Amino acid sequence: MFAKDIGIDLGTANVLIFIKGQGVVLNEPSVVAIDSDTKRPLAVGIDAHEMLGRTPGKVKAIKPMKDGVIADFEITEIMLNHFIKKVNGKNFFSRPRILICCPSNITQVEKNAIKEAAERTGARKVFLEEEPKVAAIGAGMDISKPSGNMVIDIGGGTTDIAILSLGGIVTSASIKVAGHTFDNDITKYIKDKYKLLIGERTAEEIKKTIGTVYPGSKKEKMEVRGRDLVTGLPHTITVTSDEVEESLRESVYIIIHATKGVLEQTPPELSADIIDKGIVITGGGALIDGIDKLLSHELKVPVFIADSPLTCVAEGTGILLENLHLIDR
């Protein structure tokens, strides 16, 4: 039995696994539920995500990834082990080669932690690759030629912005403002304005259903239930798209500012290429309404959303697994 090569997009919000020859075989939330007395894992992925904010005292739902890096080493290992077994990457005879993506500006210590966690799941060899590069490849960009390509990967914990040419990153930035920041912004806004406390999952639901970042682009309403901070009782309010836009404005402008910073450091020849080709947005954050319009308006450059922004990185690992010789040793 030959080992299958596996590509892993180890994200703050979701873990995606790509198996060579099969495509994306797993896409589950990066959550593990453990029994806090025995430290035994009770559920991983989708089942654990269902428990977020709804667990009894001794059950804890933990997100082991924070801002794209491992915050809890032990739990990450449990999670990786579970997922790799689930997709049958760990047969009795096989030790797969694993390619893992990480944010562009993490430290060597953090890289080693990710590598070690993967090695301990029984990998024969572990390769690490920078997320924006893999996202660009997965979005169908040809980054091997001497021309500029720009990608903004808005994930759950980090936004990676990079300009690529000749198969490498020319200039990049990685900021800790991304999908989870948006959820927290919505929670805070509703708490401040309506004195209503909502959970993490509700905030995410609001963002996905009626959220927009471009003023006036969406006119929708949604009923939101939570706990009234004044009376302590359950309460329902109605939130509009305009309010969501207002709550997200500050964070979105941090992303815009970081993108301008990357463009300012770019060699002029590559800047000219980006005006021609535009910028591609990948990651879950690309799905929020109006993000392409707003970026295009602010940066004065065409902006496109990748065909399948959520799976770009995983698909990119698949392309790189076919060409492992291209990865810098």
Secondary structure, 3 states (H helix, E strand, C coil): CCCCCEEEEECCCEEEEEECCCEEEEEEECCEEEECCCCEEEEECHHHHHCCCCCCCCEEEECCEECCEECCHHHHHHHHHHHHHHCCCCCCCCCCEEEEEECCCCCHHHHHHHHHHHHCCCCCEEEEEEHHHHHHHHCCCCCCCCCCEEEEEECCCCEEEEEEECCEEEEEEEECCCHHHHHHHHHHHHHHHHCEECCHHHHHHHHHHHCECCCCCCCCEEEEEEEECCCCCEEEEEEEHHHHHHHHHHHHHHHHHHHHHHHHCCCHHHHHHHHHHCEEEECHHHHCECHHHHHHHHHCCCEEECCCCCCHHHHHHHHHHHCHHHCCC
